[in-house]
Every structure is written in C-alpha cells, then in structure tokens.
C-alpha cells in the first residue's frame, strides 16, 4: 500500500496483481484524486523477477482517467 497517500485518497486505494508468472508480474494500483474530483490515478506496474522471485527491474505506467473512461477501457478489454 502507498503509505504516502493522503488519508482521503487511501479510502479509494485498490491494489491487485493482474498476472504473475515465473520471471514476471503485472500489478495495478488505483485511487481517486483529491482534486479534481472524479479523476482516478491508475498505475500499471510491470516487474521482472529473479530466480528467487524478487523484483530486480520495475517499470510504472501512469494514467489519469474518469470513471467513464475506466468503464470504457474495462469493456473494451473484455469484448
């Protein structure tokens, strides 16, 4: 969990592992911005894992989307 987030933002914080295989993990972190209201921050975190399952390289892709844009993305990914 992101301990540096504002307490109001922590209420909306969600973290999930999308996929994890030997050598690779993709995680998603999402929370609603304090301002402007209705805007969500999405972090997709791609992690390369070593033989011990430890992260040795990480890339974060950051997006800001409204709820409607998130719903459109989710729908598009599942059709």
N, C-alpha and C positions, 0 to 999 in steps of 0.2 A: 504494500500500500504506500502511496505517496504521502509521507508524513509532513511534507512542506506545503500541502494544500490548505487553503482557508477552511475553517470549520463548516461554513455553509456549503462549500464545494464538496467536502467529504461525504455529505449526506447523499450526494448523487453519484459518487465514485463507484465504478464497476470494473473489475479486472477478470479476465478469462483467458485460459490457454486455448487457442483455436486448434492447433495441431502440435504434436511433439513426436519426433522420430529420433532414431539414433543419429546424433550429429546436428539436429535442427529443431528449433521450437519457434512458434509464432504466437505471440501474446497480444491481447488487445486491452487497452485501458481507456475508459470513457468517463467524463464528468461534465456537468453543466457549468458554463462560465457564470461568474457573478454578474458581469456586465459585458456585452449586452445580454439581457435575459433571453433565454430561448436558443442560445448558441451553445453547441456541445463541442468539447475538445475530444478528439479521437487520436490515440497513439497506437500504431501498429508497430510492435517491437519484434524484429527478426533477430534470432540469436543462434549463433553457431556454437555447438557444444563439443568439448574434447572427449577423449576416451573415458574420462571419469564422470561425464555428464555435466561438467562445469562450463559456464559461459566463458568463451575465450574471445568472441567477437560479437558485437551487437550494433544494429542499425535501427533507428527510430524514424518512422514516417508519421508526421503530424498533420492532422486535418481539422478544420473547423466547419461544422455543418449544423443546419437547423434540424429539428425533429422530422420535418417533411423530407429533407434530403436524406437523412438516415433511413427513413422508411423506404424511399425510392431505391437507395443502394441495397438494402436488405432484400427487397422484392426482386431487383434485377439479378442479384447473386443467386436467387433460389428458383428462377424460372428456367 
